[in-house]
Amino acid sequence: MIREVDLASYLPLFMQNYREPAAALEAENPEFQNLWQETERTLNNHFISTADEYGLSRYEKLLGICPAEDDTLESRRIRVQTRWVNKLPYTWKALTEKIGALCGSSDFSVENDFSQGYGIAVRTSLEMPGQVDELEHILEKMVPCNIELSATNHIGCDTEGLIFAGGCVAYTDIIEIEN
């Protein structure tokens, strides 16, 4: 949406032949370009999906989120999005939607075992930094205390090659001599 700024084009045709007004307006073009860039940045920071570092930090401050040092911009965006959209009352559908929004395209399952007792099993495959912490926050907020909760995160990796293992045993005697 950044626009090309050419203030001299707004001069009447007979004034465009004079160098002084045209040069003054050419000198002001970068200022108007900066104004358009900041206007676009402000507009983008009004929405979580398009916010930059500064915009996300404002949302995190509103929600009381402290980002970790290794969080990427996308992991911070997901954390803010899941906490911003908060549906009450907490239902089974709301829980699965919230976990689905956090997991995105990765596989997850939420199963209940209400026939034997009160229990929920959540299986995810979250790989981005901070997502497991956010899942823990969601489950802590939404699942009642009288329900047994089992949460498992599986990160799959394909490996090839050899594994070498080594070991060492050390023996230490501590001898104290007293008077």
Wavefront OBJ file of the C-alpha trace (Angstrom):
o trace
v 0.000 0.000 0.000
v 3.011 2.319 0.143
v 2.375 5.076 -2.330
v 4.770 6.916 -4.567
v 4.885 10.544 -3.505
v 5.465 13.288 -6.061
v 4.340 16.604 -4.638
v 5.608 18.577 -7.623
v 2.960 16.908 -9.796
v 0.292 18.777 -7.810
v 1.630 22.145 -8.938
v -0.256 23.881 -11.707
v 1.342 23.449 -15.120
v 2.648 27.000 -15.332
v 4.320 26.657 -11.869
v 6.105 23.413 -12.749
v 8.503 25.354 -14.987
v 9.901 27.263 -11.989
v 12.732 25.485 -10.227
v 12.313 26.891 -6.704
v 8.807 25.556 -5.893
v 9.537 22.240 -7.618
v 12.813 21.824 -5.688
v 11.110 22.669 -2.381
v 8.424 20.076 -3.029
v 11.003 17.475 -4.129
v 12.773 17.995 -0.797
v 9.539 17.234 1.046
v 8.838 13.977 -0.843
v 10.879 11.762 1.564
v 8.950 13.134 4.546
v 5.636 12.236 2.964
v 7.034 8.827 1.991
v 7.923 8.233 5.669
v 4.445 9.385 6.665
v 2.839 6.814 4.343
v 5.124 4.054 5.664
v 4.269 4.835 9.290
v 0.565 5.023 8.430
v 0.752 1.572 6.865
v 2.697 0.250 9.866
v 0.052 1.633 12.226
v -2.705 0.001 10.190
v -0.862 -3.351 10.149
v -0.304 -3.226 13.918
v -4.062 -3.024 14.492
v -4.336 -6.703 13.525
v -2.520 -9.613 15.166
v -1.980 -11.443 11.883
v -0.072 -8.513 10.317
v 1.547 -6.944 13.379
v 5.298 -6.449 13.474
v 7.627 -6.729 16.482
v 6.369 -3.490 18.024
v 2.688 -4.340 17.496
v 3.053 -7.807 18.994
v 4.868 -6.384 22.009
v 1.883 -4.098 22.607
v -0.536 -7.037 22.458
v 1.725 -9.048 24.778
v 1.761 -6.186 27.252
v -2.057 -6.036 27.182
v -2.351 -9.792 27.758
v 0.446 -10.071 30.326
v 2.627 -12.319 28.174
v 6.393 -12.343 28.679
v 8.070 -13.659 25.516
v 11.075 -15.927 25.849
v 14.377 -15.014 24.241
v 14.208 -17.838 21.698
v 10.636 -17.069 20.560
v 10.242 -16.272 16.899
v 7.841 -13.671 15.606
v 5.443 -16.398 14.436
v 5.442 -18.258 17.762
v 4.722 -14.977 19.551
v 1.919 -14.256 17.057
v 0.335 -17.673 17.710
v 0.547 -17.183 21.486
v -1.099 -13.753 21.276
v -3.789 -15.068 18.903
v -4.735 -17.989 21.152
v -4.989 -15.801 24.245
v -6.805 -12.988 22.469
v -9.633 -15.181 21.189
v -11.184 -16.413 24.424
v -14.618 -18.012 24.330
v -16.672 -18.414 27.464
v -18.144 -20.767 28.661
v -15.451 -23.364 28.228
v -16.932 -26.312 26.394
v -15.514 -29.400 24.733
v -15.875 -27.755 21.327
v -14.158 -24.564 22.518
v -11.272 -26.621 23.935
v -10.744 -28.548 20.709
v -11.001 -25.348 18.625
v -8.459 -23.603 20.836
v -5.999 -26.510 20.625
v -6.639 -26.714 16.879
v -5.827 -23.025 16.478
v -2.580 -23.526 18.384
v -1.569 -26.651 16.475
v -2.461 -25.292 13.051
v -1.707 -27.867 10.381
v 0.075 -30.328 12.702
v -1.686 -33.434 13.974
v -3.425 -33.419 17.321
v -6.092 -35.413 19.103
v -8.225 -34.740 22.151
v -9.949 -37.789 23.605
v -12.169 -38.083 26.639
v -12.696 -41.023 28.937
v -15.855 -40.049 30.757
v -17.200 -43.617 30.921
v -14.565 -44.856 33.422
v -14.059 -41.565 35.220
v -13.168 -38.022 34.383
v -10.150 -37.960 32.096
v -8.871 -36.191 29.005
v -5.918 -37.261 26.846
v -4.331 -34.640 24.584
v -1.764 -35.690 21.978
v 0.012 -33.048 19.916
v 3.060 -32.667 17.700
v 4.142 -29.097 18.410
v 7.606 -28.095 17.227
v 7.829 -24.291 17.463
v 9.333 -22.746 20.598
v 6.736 -21.641 23.123
v 3.870 -23.710 21.727
v 4.055 -26.344 24.455
v 4.004 -23.609 27.104
v 0.945 -22.103 25.432
v -0.761 -25.523 25.326
v -0.062 -25.872 29.035
v -1.602 -22.444 29.638
v -4.721 -23.344 27.611
v -5.217 -26.645 29.443
v -4.624 -25.030 32.823
v -7.260 -22.378 32.113
v -9.913 -24.470 30.371
v -9.857 -27.945 31.948
v -11.586 -28.178 35.338
v -9.543 -29.333 38.321
v -11.598 -32.506 38.877
v -10.637 -33.933 35.473
v -7.512 -36.047 35.123
v -5.402 -34.657 32.305
v -2.793 -36.448 30.234
v -0.928 -34.311 27.674
v 1.680 -35.755 25.326
v 3.712 -33.875 22.732
v 5.424 -35.983 20.077
v 8.135 -34.497 17.869
v 8.921 -36.915 15.096
v 12.327 -37.011 13.500
v 13.853 -39.309 10.947
v 17.437 -40.218 11.660
v 19.982 -42.318 9.885
v 23.463 -43.304 10.882
v 25.315 -44.762 13.789
v 25.107 -43.878 17.432
v 28.241 -43.997 19.494
v 27.955 -44.022 23.245
v 30.655 -43.804 25.843
v 30.781 -43.980 29.552
v 33.056 -43.400 32.458
v 33.100 -44.363 36.108
v 34.864 -42.253 38.658
v 35.522 -43.244 42.249
v 36.124 -40.584 44.862
v 36.982 -40.910 48.533
v 36.379 -37.972 50.813
v 38.534 -38.256 53.921
v 38.142 -35.760 56.718
v 40.745 -35.574 59.449
v 39.721 -33.862 62.644
v 41.548 -33.143 65.920
l 1 2 3 4 5 6 7 8 9 10 11 12 13 14 15 16 17 18 19 20 21 22 23 24 25 26 27 28 29 30 31 32 33 34 35 36 37 38 39 40 41 42 43 44 45 46 47 48 49 50 51 52 53 54 55 56 57 58 59 60 61 62 63 64 65 66 67 68 69 70 71 72 73 74 75 76 77 78 79 80 81 82 83 84 85 86 87 88 89 90 91 92 93 94 95 96 97 98 99 100 101 102 103 104 105 106 107 108 109 110 111 112 113 114 115 116 117 118 119 120 121 122 123 124 125 126 127 128 129 130 131 132 133 134 135 136 137 138 139 140 141 142 143 144 145 146 147 148 149 150 151 152 153 154 155 156 157 158 159 160 161 162 163 164 165 166 167 168 169 170 171 172 173 174 175 176 177 178 179
